[in-house]
Amino acid sequence: MIRLIFSSIVVFFSVFQTPHRFENEIKAFEARDQQTPPPKRPILFTGSSSIRLWDSLGRYFPGKPVLQRGFGGSELSDVRYYADRIILPYKPRQIVLYAGENDIASGKLTAQQTCDRFVDLFEYVRKRLPGVPFVFISIKPSPSRRQFQPVVIEANQLIKQYLSTKRNTRFVDVYTPMLGANQQPMGHLFKGDSLHMQAAGYQIWAKAVRPVLK
């Protein structure tokens, strides 16, 4: 019980920690929507920089009405904070989320606390968009964040287990196919910072995500 209360407190304060740090990026999305209306009922890709930097997203999923709304450096709590502006207004047919890696890399959260943040976001969105399928892309094995990999693995397992109890959800594993024969991340998938991905990394993601898109 004490652990549950503590985790809830962490989630509560994390949602409101720095509420305006991505305000300019969110306003840029809103301005873009005014200039060029997004597709109706899109497949919404949102989350952190791995979504934002996915160049030519639509080319990977031809014929699918994808909409890219990732903002770099964001954590699960940031996506939750801005959900009313970057998720709900689009009335998506499906939501694809990549987030959680930056939460763990902050060094402040356990795997359980990261999962709790995900649950907070998921339940907020599911309550307001109850019939919309939800896809979570697993946290990837970034070489530059090797010290956090035990937490990443555990957080992935916890989120996967949680989603297995929810309808219209999918957990997409990209962690495993990004490992080489030595069970270490394949370096050629990443840019020079060993964090963000090359096209080869996104090809692995696309192969994993494509079968679950509506």
N, C-alpha and C positions, 0 to 999 in steps of 0.2 A: 504493500500500500504506500509506504514512504517513497519507494522508488518511483511509483506511478505519479505521485504528487510532484516529486522533484522534476520528473520528465515533463510534466504538464507545465510547470513554471518556466522551464527552459524554453519550451515551445512558445509560450505566451510572450515572453520578453523578446525572443528572437524574431517574432513576427513584426515587432514594432521597434527594432533596434535602431535602424537608420532609415527612416521611411522615405526620404527624398533622394537617396544617392543615385537612383536611376531615373529620376524624373525627366531629365532631358531626353533620354532614349525613348521613354514611353510617350512623351509628347511628340517626338519625331514619328513614331508609329501612327499616332492619331492624325497628324498632319498629312502623312502619306495616304491614309485611308480617305481623307477628304479629297485629295487630289486624284487618287486612283482607287476607286472602291474595290475592296477585296472580293474574292469569289464568294458566292453565297454558299453557306454550309460547307466550309472548307475542312480539309484535314489539317488541323492546327498543330504545327511543330513549335514548341516553346521550351524555354529553359535557359541554359547558360551559353557560354561562347561556342561550345561545340555545335550548337544549333545555329547560332548567329553566323558562324564562319563556314557553314555548309554551302559552298558555292554552287550555284545552279541547282538548287534543291529539286526543282521540278523536272530537271533532266533525268534524275535518278528514278523518278516515278511518273513516267509518261501516262497521260490520260487521267491523272489524279489531281483534284483541285487543292493542291497543297498551299499552305500559307505559313511563312517563316516569321516567327516572333520570338527569337532568342535575344537575350541581352547579356553581354559579356561580363563575367565576374559574378553573376548573380548566384544566389543560394536559394534553396527551397523556400526559405522564409520570404525572399524577395518576390518570387513567383506568386506565393500566397498573397502577399501584400497588394500586388498589382493585378490579381486575378480578375477583379471587376472591370479592368480596362484592357487586358491583353488576352483574356480567355472568353469570358461570358458574352461580351458584345457580338462576337463573331458567330454565335450559335453553331459551333462546329459539329460536323457529323462524326468526328473522331478527334481525340486529343493524343498527341505523342509528346512525351516529356523526357527531356534529359536534364537532370539536376541532381545535386547531392555531393558531387565531387568537391566543389568549393567549400561546402559546409565542413566536410571532413578535413580538407587541407588547411582550414583555419586553425586546426589543432585544438579546438575547444570542445568538440562534440564526440561522444561515443557513437558506436554503430546504432545503438538503441535510440539515442537522441536524434540521430539523422533520420532513422525510420519514423520516429514520432513526428518530425517535421513533415515528412512525406505524407503521413496519415492525416495530419492537419490540413494540408493542401488538398489531398484527394477527397476527404470528406466534405470540405467546403465546396468544391466544384461538383461533386456527385449530388449533393443536396439540391443544387441549383440547376444542374443539367443531368437529371437522373437516368436518362436513357442513352447517354452518349458513351460509346466505347472509349476506354482509357488504356493507353499503352505507355509503359515505363521502359525506357532504354537503360539497361544496367550501367552502373558506374564503370568507366573504362580503366584499364591498368596503365596509367601514365608513368613513364619511366622517371620523370622528374619528381614524382611523388611516391616513390617506391616505399618510403618509410611508413606510408599510410595504408599500404596494401592489405594488411590484416584487418584493418577497420573497414576498408572498402569491401572486402570479401564478405565480412559478417553483415554489413549493411545491405548488400545485395541479397544475401540469403533471407534476411528479415523482411525486406520489402517483397521479395518473391513469395515468401510464406504468407504474408498479409494479403497480397493480391489474389492468391489462390483461393481465398475465402470470399472473394467479391465477384459478382457477375459482370460480364462485358468488360473484362480487363485482360491484359496480356503483359507478361514480363518478358522482354526481349534480351537475351544474353548476348552482349557483344564483348564481354570480358574474355571469355574462353577463346573465341576465334581470333583474338588479337595477340594470343600467346604463341610463341614458337615451340619447337620440339623440346627445348630446355625449360619450358614452362615459364619463360620470361617474356615481357612485352617485346614484340618485333619492332626494332628501331626504325626500319624503313617506313613504318606507318605514320611516323611523327615528324613534325618539323624540327628545326634546330633547337627549339626550346624544350624538346622532349615532353611537351604537354599538348599542344594543339596538333591536329592531324593533317597529314597529306591526303591527296585524293585517294591513295590506296587504302587509307583507314576508312574513309567514307564509303568506299566500295564494299568493304566488309559490313559496315552498318547498313547500307542499302540492301544488301543481300539478306540480312537478318530481319530487317523491318518490312520489306516488300510483301512477304506472305501474309502479314497481319493487317494490312491496310484495307479499309472498306471502299 
